[in-house]
Amino acid sequence: MNWPTIIVAAVVAAIFAAIIIASIRNKKKGKTSCSCGCSGCAMEGTCHSKK
């Protein structure tokens, strides 16, 4: 492999890792990845458990 390929692969891997880490941190904080605005949804009780 040549250097540009290695650099691009490293950047893509770093972005992927950052997304995964952010997702794990949000889950631990109790935040949801749902962006639909579930406050008016009929399935809100099953989708988001009450703590």
Summary of the structure (lengths in Angstrom):
residues: 51
radius of gyration: 17.6
end to end distance: 50.5
largest distance: 53.3
contacts: 82
relative contact order: 0.09
helix: 65%
strand: 0%
